[in-house]
Amino acid sequence: MNYRHLSLHCDCGEVPERLAEVGFSEDHHLVVHWWCEKCERVVYISKPLTECWLECPGKDHSLDGVLAQWSGEAKEDADAKFLRSIGVAM
Ligand SMILES: [Zn+2]
């Protein structure tokens, strides 16, 4: 399946390790919520479905292409974060 990654983060910069819920609101927004471990609070993100529609990838946008563009530094950060999340000290 071809899709565009939706970047999620709290105001503090923390990226959620897992989402609590994903849904739709009565005013036609995509709603995602999770618990921010750093702030110790529930974080809600909402996005109008019209914006979601506009941001959907075209046929020439493949997930493999997005991953190839992802910088090596970002991958290292993600790897370090993942290792910390499972208790591995670096
Ligand atoms: Zn936070």
PDB file of the backbone (N, CA, C, O) and the ligand in Angstrom, with CONECT records:
HET     ZN  A 101       1
ATOM      1  N   MET A   1       0.847  -1.184   0.000  1.00  0.00           N
ATOM      2  CA  MET A   1       0.000   0.000   0.000  1.00  0.00           C
ATOM      3  C   MET A   1       0.888   1.240   0.000  1.00  0.00           C
ATOM      4  O   MET A   1       1.903   1.299   0.694  1.00  0.00           O
ATOM      5  N   ASN A   2       0.496   2.194  -0.765  1.00  0.00           N
ATOM      6  CA  ASN A   2       1.233   3.451  -0.882  1.00  0.00           C
ATOM      7  C   ASN A   2       0.618   4.464   0.077  1.00  0.00           C
ATOM      8  O   ASN A   2      -0.568   4.775  -0.037  1.00  0.00           O
ATOM      9  N   TYR A   3       1.404   4.987   1.023  1.00  0.00           N
ATOM     10  CA  TYR A   3       0.863   5.986   1.948  1.00  0.00           C
ATOM     11  C   TYR A   3       1.944   6.949   2.390  1.00  0.00           C
ATOM     12  O   TYR A   3       3.137   6.670   2.278  1.00  0.00           O
ATOM     13  N   ARG A   4       1.499   8.092   2.897  1.00  0.00           N
ATOM     14  CA  ARG A   4       2.416   9.103   3.403  1.00  0.00           C
ATOM     15  C   ARG A   4       2.409   9.038   4.934  1.00  0.00           C
ATOM     16  O   ARG A   4       1.351   8.976   5.559  1.00  0.00           O
ATOM     17  N   HIS A   5       3.595   9.054   5.515  1.00  0.00           N
ATOM     18  CA  HIS A   5       3.762   8.986   6.956  1.00  0.00           C
ATOM     19  C   HIS A   5       3.221  10.264   7.604  1.00  0.00           C
ATOM     20  O   HIS A   5       3.497  11.363   7.124  1.00  0.00           O
ATOM     21  N   LEU A   6       2.459  10.128   8.680  1.00  0.00           N
ATOM     22  CA  LEU A   6       1.956  11.267   9.439  1.00  0.00           C
ATOM     23  C   LEU A   6       2.857  11.434  10.660  1.00  0.00           C
ATOM     24  O   LEU A   6       2.889  10.570  11.536  1.00  0.00           O
ATOM     25  N   SER A   7       3.581  12.538  10.715  1.00  0.00           N
ATOM     26  CA  SER A   7       4.530  12.771  11.798  1.00  0.00           C
ATOM     27  C   SER A   7       3.787  13.235  13.045  1.00  0.00           C
ATOM     28  O   SER A   7       3.071  14.236  13.004  1.00  0.00           O
ATOM     29  N   LEU A   8       3.951  12.522  14.142  1.00  0.00           N
ATOM     30  CA  LEU A   8       3.269  12.855  15.389  1.00  0.00           C
ATOM     31  C   LEU A   8       4.285  13.160  16.471  1.00  0.00           C
ATOM     32  O   LEU A   8       5.250  12.418  16.655  1.00  0.00           O
ATOM     33  N   HIS A   9       4.067  14.253  17.186  1.00  0.00           N
ATOM     34  CA  HIS A   9       4.906  14.563  18.334  1.00  0.00           C
ATOM     35  C   HIS A   9       4.169  15.514  19.259  1.00  0.00           C
ATOM     36  O   HIS A   9       3.309  16.281  18.825  1.00  0.00           O
ATOM     37  N   CYS A  10       4.511  15.456  20.528  1.00  0.00           N
ATOM     38  CA  CYS A  10       3.936  16.332  21.553  1.00  0.00           C
ATOM     39  C   CYS A  10       4.569  17.725  21.412  1.00  0.00           C
ATOM     40  O   CYS A  10       5.571  17.880  20.715  1.00  0.00           O
ATOM     41  N   ASP A  11       3.996  18.721  22.061  1.00  0.00           N
ATOM     42  CA  ASP A  11       4.587  20.068  22.071  1.00  0.00           C
ATOM     43  C   ASP A  11       6.002  20.044  22.657  1.00  0.00           C
ATOM     44  O   ASP A  11       6.832  20.880  22.300  1.00  0.00           O
ATOM     45  N   CYS A  12       6.278  19.102  23.546  1.00  0.00           N
ATOM     46  CA  CYS A  12       7.602  18.999  24.166  1.00  0.00           C
ATOM     47  C   CYS A  12       8.616  18.346  23.218  1.00  0.00           C
ATOM     48  O   CYS A  12       9.810  18.315  23.517  1.00  0.00           O
ATOM     49  N   GLY A  13       8.152  17.831  22.090  1.00  0.00           N
ATOM     50  CA  GLY A  13       9.043  17.206  21.120  1.00  0.00           C
ATOM     51  C   GLY A  13       9.063  15.689  21.196  1.00  0.00           C
ATOM     52  O   GLY A  13       9.594  15.023  20.307  1.00  0.00           O
ATOM     53  N   GLU A  14       8.480  15.142  22.264  1.00  0.00           N
ATOM     54  CA  GLU A  14       8.471  13.687  22.438  1.00  0.00           C
ATOM     55  C   GLU A  14       7.605  13.027  21.356  1.00  0.00           C
ATOM     56  O   GLU A  14       6.505  13.489  21.055  1.00  0.00           O
ATOM     57  N   VAL A  15       8.120  11.951  20.787  1.00  0.00           N
ATOM     58  CA  VAL A  15       7.385  11.187  19.778  1.00  0.00           C
ATOM     59  C   VAL A  15       6.720  10.006  20.490  1.00  0.00           C
ATOM     60  O   VAL A  15       7.386   9.288  21.236  1.00  0.00           O
ATOM     61  N   PRO A  16       5.425   9.796  20.271  1.00  0.00           N
ATOM     62  CA  PRO A  16       4.744   8.700  20.974  1.00  0.00           C
ATOM     63  C   PRO A  16       5.279   7.330  20.579  1.00  0.00           C
ATOM     64  O   PRO A  16       5.520   7.054  19.403  1.00  0.00           O
ATOM     65  N   GLU A  17       5.459   6.477  21.583  1.00  0.00           N
ATOM     66  CA  GLU A  17       5.901   5.112  21.295  1.00  0.00           C
ATOM     67  C   GLU A  17       4.726   4.256  20.846  1.00  0.00           C
ATOM     68  O   GLU A  17       4.887   3.306  20.079  1.00  0.00           O
ATOM     69  N   ARG A  18       3.553   4.606  21.332  1.00  0.00           N
ATOM     70  CA  ARG A  18       2.347   3.926  20.857  1.00  0.00           C
ATOM     71  C   ARG A  18       1.159   4.868  21.023  1.00  0.00           C
ATOM     72  O   ARG A  18       1.146   5.738  21.893  1.00  0.00           O
ATOM     73  N   LEU A  19       0.169   4.669  20.164  1.00  0.00           N
ATOM     74  CA  LEU A  19      -1.018   5.520  20.162  1.00  0.00           C
ATOM     75  C   LEU A  19      -2.101   4.873  20.999  1.00  0.00           C
ATOM     76  O   LEU A  19      -2.227   3.650  21.045  1.00  0.00           O
ATOM     77  N   ALA A  20      -2.885   5.720  21.664  1.00  0.00           N
ATOM     78  CA  ALA A  20      -4.006   5.194  22.450  1.00  0.00           C
ATOM     79  C   ALA A  20      -5.199   4.933  21.545  1.00  0.00           C
ATOM     80  O   ALA A  20      -5.825   3.876  21.614  1.00  0.00           O
ATOM     81  N   GLU A  21      -5.508   5.915  20.690  1.00  0.00           N
ATOM     82  CA  GLU A  21      -6.664   5.771  19.807  1.00  0.00           C
ATOM     83  C   GLU A  21      -6.496   6.617  18.550  1.00  0.00           C
ATOM     84  O   GLU A  21      -5.804   7.635  18.555  1.00  0.00           O
ATOM     85  N   VAL A  22      -7.138   6.178  17.486  1.00  0.00           N
ATOM     86  CA  VAL A  22      -7.245   6.938  16.245  1.00  0.00           C
ATOM     87  C   VAL A  22      -8.720   6.932  15.869  1.00  0.00           C
ATOM     88  O   VAL A  22      -9.356   5.878  15.877  1.00  0.00           O
ATOM     89  N   GLY A  23      -9.274   8.107  15.536  1.00  0.00           N
ATOM     90  CA  GLY A  23     -10.692   8.142  15.195  1.00  0.00           C
ATOM     91  C   GLY A  23     -11.060   9.374  14.396  1.00  0.00           C
ATOM     92  O   GLY A  23     -10.197  10.083  13.879  1.00  0.00           O
ATOM     93  N   PHE A  24     -12.363   9.617  14.304  1.00  0.00           N
ATOM     94  CA  PHE A  24     -12.896  10.742  13.536  1.00  0.00           C
ATOM     95  C   PHE A  24     -13.849  11.525  14.411  1.00  0.00           C
ATOM     96  O   PHE A  24     -14.594  10.949  15.204  1.00  0.00           O
ATOM     97  N   SER A  25     -13.826  12.853  14.265  1.00  0.00           N
ATOM     98  CA  SER A  25     -14.705  13.702  15.068  1.00  0.00           C
ATOM     99  C   SER A  25     -15.969  14.036  14.280  1.00  0.00           C
ATOM    100  O   SER A  25     -16.059  13.791  13.077  1.00  0.00           O
ATOM    101  N   GLU A  26     -16.961  14.613  15.009  1.00  0.00           N
ATOM    102  CA  GLU A  26     -18.226  14.974  14.357  1.00  0.00           C
ATOM    103  C   GLU A  26     -18.046  16.111  13.362  1.00  0.00           C
ATOM    104  O   GLU A  26     -18.874  16.286  12.468  1.00  0.00           O
ATOM    105  N   ASP A  27     -16.959  16.899  13.507  1.00  0.00           N
ATOM    106  CA  ASP A  27     -16.706  17.980  12.546  1.00  0.00           C
ATOM    107  C   ASP A  27     -15.683  17.561  11.490  1.00  0.00           C
ATOM    108  O   ASP A  27     -14.990  18.404  10.919  1.00  0.00           O
ATOM    109  N   HIS A  28     -15.592  16.249  11.234  1.00  0.00           N
ATOM    110  CA  HIS A  28     -14.812  15.699  10.119  1.00  0.00           C
ATOM    111  C   HIS A  28     -13.309  15.929  10.246  1.00  0.00           C
ATOM    112  O   HIS A  28     -12.652  16.360   9.299  1.00  0.00           O
ATOM    113  N   HIS A  29     -12.783  15.637  11.419  1.00  0.00           N
ATOM    114  CA  HIS A  29     -11.337  15.677  11.638  1.00  0.00           C
ATOM    115  C   HIS A  29     -10.853  14.264  11.953  1.00  0.00           C
ATOM    116  O   HIS A  29     -11.557  13.468  12.575  1.00  0.00           O
ATOM    117  N   LEU A  30      -9.629  13.976  11.504  1.00  0.00           N
ATOM    118  CA  LEU A  30      -8.935  12.783  11.966  1.00  0.00           C
ATOM    119  C   LEU A  30      -8.390  13.141  13.347  1.00  0.00           C
ATOM    120  O   LEU A  30      -7.768  14.190  13.511  1.00  0.00           O
ATOM    121  N   VAL A  31      -8.615  12.286  14.337  1.00  0.00           N
ATOM    122  CA  VAL A  31      -8.165  12.562  15.703  1.00  0.00           C
ATOM    123  C   VAL A  31      -7.276  11.418  16.174  1.00  0.00           C
ATOM    124  O   VAL A  31      -7.623  10.245  16.038  1.00  0.00           O
ATOM    125  N   VAL A  32      -6.125  11.780  16.730  1.00  0.00           N
ATOM    126  CA  VAL A  32      -5.197  10.781  17.278  1.00  0.00           C
ATOM    127  C   VAL A  32      -4.864  11.205  18.695  1.00  0.00           C
ATOM    128  O   VAL A  32      -4.593  12.380  18.940  1.00  0.00           O
ATOM    129  N   HIS A  33      -4.881  10.268  19.630  1.00  0.00           N
ATOM    130  CA  HIS A  33      -4.441  10.653  20.968  1.00  0.00           C
ATOM    131  C   HIS A  33      -3.551   9.588  21.570  1.00  0.00           C
ATOM    132  O   HIS A  33      -3.660   8.398  21.273  1.00  0.00           O
ATOM    133  N   TRP A  34      -2.652  10.073  22.442  1.00  0.00           N
ATOM    134  CA  TRP A  34      -1.709   9.194  23.122  1.00  0.00           C
ATOM    135  C   TRP A  34      -1.296   9.820  24.439  1.00  0.00           C
ATOM    136  O   TRP A  34      -1.622  10.973  24.719  1.00  0.00           O
ATOM    137  N   TRP A  35      -0.582   9.059  25.242  1.00  0.00           N
ATOM    138  CA  TRP A  35      -0.074   9.523  26.516  1.00  0.00           C
ATOM    139  C   TRP A  35       1.384   9.927  26.323  1.00  0.00           C
ATOM    140  O   TRP A  35       2.201   9.116  25.887  1.00  0.00           O
ATOM    141  N   CYS A  36       1.719  11.199  26.652  1.00  0.00           N
ATOM    142  CA  CYS A  36       3.105  11.633  26.565  1.00  0.00           C
ATOM    143  C   CYS A  36       3.805  11.268  27.864  1.00  0.00           C
ATOM    144  O   CYS A  36       3.469  11.777  28.933  1.00  0.00           O
ATOM    145  N   GLU A  37       4.784  10.380  27.753  1.00  0.00           N
ATOM    146  CA  GLU A  37       5.521   9.912  28.938  1.00  0.00           C
ATOM    147  C   GLU A  37       6.298  11.051  29.584  1.00  0.00           C
ATOM    148  O   GLU A  37       6.445  11.097  30.806  1.00  0.00           O
ATOM    149  N   LYS A  38       6.793  11.970  28.761  1.00  0.00           N
ATOM    150  CA  LYS A  38       7.632  13.056  29.265  1.00  0.00           C
ATOM    151  C   LYS A  38       6.792  14.089  30.034  1.00  0.00           C
ATOM    152  O   LYS A  38       7.166  14.510  31.129  1.00  0.00           O
ATOM    153  N   CYS A  39       5.658  14.491  29.449  1.00  0.00           N
ATOM    154  CA  CYS A  39       4.791  15.501  30.083  1.00  0.00           C
ATOM    155  C   CYS A  39       3.811  14.868  31.063  1.00  0.00           C
ATOM    156  O   CYS A  39       3.220  15.556  31.896  1.00  0.00           O
ATOM    157  N   GLU A  40       3.647  13.565  30.958  1.00  0.00           N
ATOM    158  CA  GLU A  40       2.669  12.826  31.767  1.00  0.00           C
ATOM    159  C   GLU A  40       1.270  13.423  31.580  1.00  0.00           C
ATOM    160  O   GLU A  40       0.596  13.784  32.545  1.00  0.00           O
ATOM    161  N   ARG A  41       0.857  13.515  30.323  1.00  0.00           N
ATOM    162  CA  ARG A  41      -0.483  14.011  29.998  1.00  0.00           C
ATOM    163  C   ARG A  41      -0.950  13.385  28.679  1.00  0.00           C
ATOM    164  O   ARG A  41      -0.161  12.865  27.891  1.00  0.00           O
ATOM    165  N   VAL A  42      -2.264  13.461  28.480  1.00  0.00           N
ATOM    166  CA  VAL A  42      -2.839  12.987  27.226  1.00  0.00           C
ATOM    167  C   VAL A  42      -2.641  14.075  26.170  1.00  0.00           C
ATOM    168  O   VAL A  42      -2.869  15.254  26.441  1.00  0.00           O
ATOM    169  N   VAL A  43      -2.225  13.686  24.986  1.00  0.00           N
ATOM    170  CA  VAL A  43      -2.026  14.623  23.878  1.00  0.00           C
ATOM    171  C   VAL A  43      -3.000  14.249  22.758  1.00  0.00           C
ATOM    172  O   VAL A  43      -3.105  13.088  22.365  1.00  0.00           O
ATOM    173  N   TYR A  44      -3.709  15.266  22.258  1.00  0.00           N
ATOM    174  CA  TYR A  44      -4.624  15.083  21.133  1.00  0.00           C
ATOM    175  C   TYR A  44      -4.099  15.836  19.924  1.00  0.00           C
ATOM    176  O   TYR A  44      -3.653  16.977  20.041  1.00  0.00           O
ATOM    177  N   ILE A  45      -4.151  15.207  18.779  1.00  0.00           N
ATOM    178  CA  ILE A  45      -3.826  15.858  17.507  1.00  0.00           C
ATOM    179  C   ILE A  45      -5.049  15.667  16.616  1.00  0.00           C
ATOM    180  O   ILE A  45      -5.577  14.561  16.504  1.00  0.00           O
ATOM    181  N   SER A  46      -5.493  16.752  15.983  1.00  0.00           N
ATOM    182  CA  SER A  46      -6.597  16.595  15.033  1.00  0.00           C
ATOM    183  C   SER A  46      -6.234  17.290  13.726  1.00  0.00           C
ATOM    184  O   SER A  46      -5.480  18.263  13.695  1.00  0.00           O
ATOM    185  N   LYS A  47      -6.793  16.758  12.664  1.00  0.00           N
ATOM    186  CA  LYS A  47      -6.468  17.262  11.330  1.00  0.00           C
ATOM    187  C   LYS A  47      -7.720  17.120  10.473  1.00  0.00           C
ATOM    188  O   LYS A  47      -8.305  16.040  10.402  1.00  0.00           O
ATOM    189  N   PRO A  48      -8.143  18.230   9.807  1.00  0.00           N
ATOM    190  CA  PRO A  48      -9.327  18.128   8.950  1.00  0.00           C
ATOM    191  C   PRO A  48      -9.133  17.066   7.870  1.00  0.00           C
ATOM    192  O   PRO A  48      -8.055  16.934   7.291  1.00  0.00           O
ATOM    193  N   LEU A  49     -10.196  16.318   7.615  1.00  0.00           N
ATOM    194  CA  LEU A  49     -10.105  15.273   6.588  1.00  0.00           C
ATOM    195  C   LEU A  49      -9.818  15.869   5.214  1.00  0.00           C
ATOM    196  O   LEU A  49      -9.244  15.196   4.357  1.00  0.00           O
ATOM    197  N   THR A  50     -10.213  17.135   4.992  1.00  0.00           N
ATOM    198  CA  THR A  50      -9.902  17.781   3.710  1.00  0.00           C
ATOM    199  C   THR A  50      -8.387  17.925   3.555  1.00  0.00           C
ATOM    200  O   THR A  50      -7.854  17.747   2.459  1.00  0.00           O
ATOM    201  N   GLU A  51      -7.688  18.250   4.662  1.00  0.00           N
ATOM    202  CA  GLU A  51      -6.216  18.342   4.605  1.00  0.00           C
ATOM    203  C   GLU A  51      -5.612  16.962   4.376  1.00  0.00           C
ATOM    204  O   GLU A  51      -4.650  16.808   3.624  1.00  0.00           O
ATOM    205  N   CYS A  52      -6.196  15.952   5.044  1.00  0.00           N
ATOM    206  CA  CYS A  52      -5.705  14.582   4.857  1.00  0.00           C
ATOM    207  C   CYS A  52      -5.813  14.205   3.386  1.00  0.00           C
ATOM    208  O   CYS A  52      -4.901  13.618   2.805  1.00  0.00           O
ATOM    209  N   TRP A  53      -6.954  14.559   2.802  1.00  0.00           N
ATOM    210  CA  TRP A  53      -7.207  14.231   1.398  1.00  0.00           C
ATOM    211  C   TRP A  53      -6.149  14.873   0.501  1.00  0.00           C
ATOM    212  O   TRP A  53      -5.616  14.233  -0.405  1.00  0.00           O
ATOM    213  N   LEU A  54      -5.849  16.160   0.770  1.00  0.00           N
ATOM    214  CA  LEU A  54      -4.883  16.885  -0.053  1.00  0.00           C
ATOM    215  C   LEU A  54      -3.467  16.328   0.104  1.00  0.00           C
ATOM    216  O   LEU A  54      -2.660  16.400  -0.823  1.00  0.00           O
ATOM    217  N   GLU A  55      -3.172  15.775   1.276  1.00  0.00           N
ATOM    218  CA  GLU A  55      -1.825  15.277   1.545  1.00  0.00           C
ATOM    219  C   GLU A  55      -1.630  13.818   1.136  1.00  0.00           C
ATOM    220  O   GLU A  55      -0.528  13.282   1.254  1.00  0.00           O
ATOM    221  N   CYS A  56      -2.687  13.181   0.658  1.00  0.00           N
ATOM    222  CA  CYS A  56      -2.540  11.800   0.198  1.00  0.00           C
ATOM    223  C   CYS A  56      -1.525  11.757  -0.944  1.00  0.00           C
ATOM    224  O   CYS A  56      -1.519  12.633  -1.810  1.00  0.00           O
ATOM    225  N   PRO A  57      -0.668  10.737  -0.942  1.00  0.00           N
ATOM    226  CA  PRO A  57       0.370  10.663  -1.968  1.00  0.00           C
ATOM    227  C   PRO A  57      -0.203  10.349  -3.349  1.00  0.00           C
ATOM    228  O   PRO A  57      -1.252   9.720  -3.484  1.00  0.00           O
ATOM    229  N   GLY A  58       0.524  10.809  -4.367  1.00  0.00           N
ATOM    230  CA  GLY A  58       0.163  10.461  -5.727  1.00  0.00           C
ATOM    231  C   GLY A  58       0.715   9.089  -6.075  1.00  0.00           C
ATOM    232  O   GLY A  58       1.376   8.451  -5.255  1.00  0.00           O
ATOM    233  N   LYS A  59       0.444   8.640  -7.286  1.00  0.00           N
ATOM    234  CA  LYS A  59       0.910   7.315  -7.698  1.00  0.00           C
ATOM    235  C   LYS A  59       2.426   7.240  -7.815  1.00  0.00           C
ATOM    236  O   LYS A  59       3.006   6.157  -7.743  1.00  0.00           O
ATOM    237  N   ASP A  60       3.081   8.420  -8.001  1.00  0.00           N
ATOM    238  CA  ASP A  60       4.540   8.434  -8.141  1.00  0.00           C
ATOM    239  C   ASP A  60       5.250   8.512  -6.792  1.00  0.00           C
ATOM    240  O   ASP A  60       6.479   8.555  -6.746  1.00  0.00           O
ATOM    241  N   HIS A  61       4.486   8.533  -5.681  1.00  0.00           N
ATOM    242  CA  HIS A  61       5.076   8.648  -4.344  1.00  0.00           C
ATOM    243  C   HIS A  61       5.027   7.266  -3.679  1.00  0.00           C
ATOM    244  O   HIS A  61       3.956   6.804  -3.285  1.00  0.00           O
ATOM    245  N   SER A  62       6.170   6.617  -3.555  1.00  0.00           N
ATOM    246  CA  SER A  62       6.173   5.294  -2.947  1.00  0.00           C
ATOM    247  C   SER A  62       6.810   5.349  -1.568  1.00  0.00           C
ATOM    248  O   SER A  62       7.655   6.206  -1.309  1.00  0.00           O
ATOM    249  N   LEU A  63       6.418   4.457  -0.694  1.00  0.00           N
ATOM    250  CA  LEU A  63       6.983   4.403   0.655  1.00  0.00           C
ATOM    251  C   LEU A  63       8.480   4.133   0.587  1.00  0.00           C
ATOM    252  O   LEU A  63       9.242   4.679   1.385  1.00  0.00           O
ATOM    253  N   ASP A  64       8.908   3.307  -0.344  1.00  0.00           N
ATOM    254  CA  ASP A  64      10.338   3.022  -0.498  1.00  0.00           C
ATOM    255  C   ASP A  64      11.106   4.302  -0.810  1.00  0.00           C
ATOM    256  O   ASP A  64      12.218   4.497  -0.318  1.00  0.00           O
ATOM    257  N   GLY A  65      10.513   5.178  -1.628  1.00  0.00           N
ATOM    258  CA  GLY A  65      11.160   6.438  -1.971  1.00  0.00           C
ATOM    259  C   GLY A  65      11.297   7.339  -0.760  1.00  0.00           C
ATOM    260  O   GLY A  65      12.316   8.010  -0.594  1.00  0.00           O
ATOM    261  N   VAL A  66      10.269   7.360   0.096  1.00  0.00           N
ATOM    262  CA  VAL A  66      10.307   8.182   1.307  1.00  0.00           C
ATOM    263  C   VAL A  66      11.400   7.677   2.238  1.00  0.00           C
ATOM    264  O   VAL A  66      12.168   8.466   2.788  1.00  0.00           O
ATOM    265  N   LEU A  67      11.466   6.366   2.411  1.00  0.00           N
ATOM    266  CA  LEU A  67      12.472   5.789   3.318  1.00  0.00           C
ATOM    267  C   LEU A  67      13.877   6.056   2.793  1.00  0.00           C
ATOM    268  O   LEU A  67      14.797   6.266   3.584  1.00  0.00           O
ATOM    269  N   ALA A  68      14.057   6.051   1.487  1.00  0.00           N
ATOM    270  CA  ALA A  68      15.373   6.300   0.903  1.00  0.00           C
ATOM    271  C   ALA A  68      15.809   7.743   1.141  1.00  0.00           C
ATOM    272  O   ALA A  68      17.001   8.031   1.246  1.00  0.00           O
ATOM    273  N   GLN A  69      14.812   8.664   1.226  1.00  0.00           N
ATOM    274  CA  GLN A  69      15.125  10.079   1.440  1.00  0.00           C
ATOM    275  C   GLN A  69      15.403  10.383   2.910  1.00  0.00           C
ATOM    276  O   GLN A  69      15.973  11.422   3.241  1.00  0.00           O
ATOM    277  N   TRP A  70      15.003   9.482   3.771  1.00  0.00           N
ATOM    278  CA  TRP A  70      15.173   9.679   5.204  1.00  0.00           C
ATOM    279  C   TRP A  70      16.685   9.735   5.482  1.00  0.00           C
ATOM    280  O   TRP A  70      17.411   8.820   5.093  1.00  0.00           O
ATOM    281  N   SER A  71      17.158  10.774   6.135  1.00  0.00           N
ATOM    282  CA  SER A  71      18.607  10.929   6.312  1.00  0.00           C
ATOM    283  C   SER A  71      19.170   9.879   7.264  1.00  0.00           C
ATOM    284  O   SER A  71      18.447   9.341   8.102  1.00  0.00           O
ATOM    285  N   GLY A  72      20.435   9.596   7.133  1.00  0.00           N
ATOM    286  CA  GLY A  72      21.104   8.639   8.003  1.00  0.00           C
ATOM    287  C   GLY A  72      21.038   9.071   9.457  1.00  0.00           C
ATOM    288  O   GLY A  72      20.911   8.241  10.358  1.00  0.00           O
ATOM    289  N   GLU A  73      21.127  10.397   9.681  1.00  0.00           N
ATOM    290  CA  GLU A  73      21.082  10.919  11.050  1.00  0.00           C
ATOM    291  C   GLU A  73      19.727  10.636  11.694  1.00  0.00           C
ATOM    292  O   GLU A  73      19.657  10.235  12.856  1.00  0.00           O
ATOM    293  N   ALA A  74      18.658  10.846  10.936  1.00  0.00           N
ATOM    294  CA  ALA A  74      17.323  10.590  11.464  1.00  0.00           C
ATOM    295  C   ALA A  74      17.161   9.118  11.814  1.00  0.00           C
ATOM    296  O   ALA A  74      16.534   8.773  12.815  1.00  0.00           O
ATOM    297  N   LYS A  75      17.734   8.250  10.977  1.00  0.00           N
ATOM    298  CA  LYS A  75      17.648   6.814  11.256  1.00  0.00           C
ATOM    299  C   LYS A  75      18.384   6.477  12.541  1.00  0.00           C
ATOM    300  O   LYS A  75      17.904   5.676  13.344  1.00  0.00           O
ATOM    301  N   GLU A  76      19.577   7.100  12.743  1.00  0.00           N
ATOM    302  CA  GLU A  76      20.341   6.843  13.960  1.00  0.00           C
ATOM    303  C   GLU A  76      19.583   7.316  15.185  1.00  0.00           C
ATOM    304  O   GLU A  76      19.571   6.634  16.209  1.00  0.00           O
ATOM    305  N   ASP A  77      18.934   8.502  15.089  1.00  0.00           N
ATOM    306  CA  ASP A  77      18.139   9.006  16.205  1.00  0.00           C
ATOM    307  C   ASP A  77      17.010   8.038  16.528  1.00  0.00           C
ATOM    308  O   ASP A  77      16.755   7.733  17.693  1.00  0.00           O
ATOM    309  N   ALA A  78      16.342   7.563  15.494  1.00  0.00           N
ATOM    310  CA  ALA A  78      15.218   6.648  15.689  1.00  0.00           C
ATOM    311  C   ALA A  78      15.706   5.334  16.302  1.00  0.00           C
ATOM    312  O   ALA A  78      15.053   4.768  17.180  1.00  0.00           O
ATOM    313  N   ASP A  79      16.853   4.861  15.833  1.00  0.00           N
ATOM    314  CA  ASP A  79      17.411   3.628  16.381  1.00  0.00           C
ATOM    315  C   ASP A  79      17.764   3.799  17.856  1.00  0.00           C
ATOM    316  O   ASP A  79      17.467   2.931  18.676  1.00  0.00           O
ATOM    317  N   ALA A  80      18.413   4.944  18.193  1.00  0.00           N
ATOM    318  CA  ALA A  80      18.800   5.199  19.580  1.00  0.00           C
ATOM    319  C   ALA A  80      17.564   5.300  20.466  1.00  0.00           C
ATOM    320  O   ALA A  80      17.545   4.780  21.582  1.00  0.00           O
ATOM    321  N   LYS A  81      16.541   5.967  19.964  1.00  0.00           N
ATOM    322  CA  LYS A  81      15.304   6.120  20.730  1.00  0.00           C
ATOM    323  C   LYS A  81      14.649   4.758  20.970  1.00  0.00           C
ATOM    324  O   LYS A  81      14.168   4.468  22.065  1.00  0.00           O
ATOM    325  N   PHE A  82      14.642   3.935  19.924  1.00  0.00           N
ATOM    326  CA  PHE A  82      14.060   2.610  20.062  1.00  0.00           C
ATOM    327  C   PHE A  82      14.825   1.785  21.096  1.00  0.00           C
ATOM    328  O   PHE A  82      14.222   1.120  21.938  1.00  0.00           O
ATOM    329  N   LEU A  83      16.157   1.834  21.026  1.00  0.00           N
ATOM    330  CA  LEU A  83      16.968   1.057  21.957  1.00  0.00           C
ATOM    331  C   LEU A  83      16.746   1.534  23.391  1.00  0.00           C
ATOM    332  O   LEU A  83      16.660   0.718  24.309  1.00  0.00           O
ATOM    333  N   ARG A  84      16.652   2.870  23.592  1.00  0.00           N
ATOM    334  CA  ARG A  84      16.369   3.395  24.938  1.00  0.00           C
ATOM    335  C   ARG A  84      15.008   2.905  25.412  1.00  0.00           C
ATOM    336  O   ARG A  84      14.833   2.568  26.583  1.00  0.00           O
ATOM    337  N   SER A  85      14.041   2.869  24.489  1.00  0.00           N
ATOM    338  CA  SER A  85      12.675   2.478  24.870  1.00  0.00           C
ATOM    339  C   SER A  85      12.609   1.033  25.360  1.00  0.00           C
ATOM    340  O   SER A  85      11.716   0.676  26.127  1.00  0.00           O
ATOM    341  N   ILE A  86      13.554   0.202  24.916  1.00  0.00           N
ATOM    342  CA  ILE A  86      13.539  -1.184  25.371  1.00  0.00           C
ATOM    343  C   ILE A  86      14.593  -1.414  26.452  1.00  0.00           C
ATOM    344  O   ILE A  86      14.907  -2.550  26.808  1.00  0.00           O
ATOM    345  N   GLY A  87      15.141  -0.283  26.973  1.00  0.00           N
ATOM    346  CA  GLY A  87      16.016  -0.376  28.127  1.00  0.00           C
ATOM    347  C   GLY A  87      17.481  -0.588  27.822  1.00  0.00           C
ATOM    348  O   GLY A  87      18.251  -0.921  28.722  1.00  0.00           O
ATOM    349  N   VAL A  88      17.895  -0.401  26.560  1.00  0.00           N
ATOM    350  CA  VAL A  88      19.300  -0.582  26.197  1.00  0.00           C
ATOM    351  C   VAL A  88      20.003   0.765  26.315  1.00  0.00           C
ATOM    352  O   VAL A  88      19.627   1.721  25.637  1.00  0.00           O
ATOM    353  N   ALA A  89      21.031   0.849  27.178  1.00  0.00           N
ATOM    354  CA  ALA A  89      21.783   2.093  27.352  1.00  0.00           C
ATOM    355  C   ALA A  89      22.858   2.158  26.283  1.00  0.00           C
ATOM    356  O   ALA A  89      23.483   1.148  25.961  1.00  0.00           O
ATOM    357  N   MET A  90      23.076   3.362  25.726  1.00  0.00           N
ATOM    358  CA  MET A  90      24.085   3.523  24.674  1.00  0.00           C
ATOM    359  C   MET A  90      25.237   4.384  25.174  1.00  0.00           C
ATOM    360  O   MET A  90      26.187   4.634  24.432  1.00  0.00           O
TER     361      MET A  90
HETATM  362 ZN    ZN A 101       5.102  15.946  25.948  1.00  0.00          ZN2+
END
